[in-house]
């Protein structure tokens, strides 16, 4: 089961960097591409104070994990730690 859901787009370099770190750490995630699933854009906007920011991460229990834009490995590590993911 995925521990995270990550909302992305294909053109987003921060999304690619975030996924690479998650893959390297062996952290399971479900990726949802906003371009292929435009109905999810409203959720991303709601979570990010009206802005469509990617990547947006949500924990498997539905809690908003955060947004990693611009990509910052330390911020990603803090988000993962706050969700009990290492």
ABEGO torsion letter per residue (X at the ends): XBABBBBBBAABAAAAAAAAAAAAAGBBBBBBBAAABAAAAAAAAAAAGGBBBOBBBBBAAGBBAEBBOBBBAAAAAAAAAAAGBX
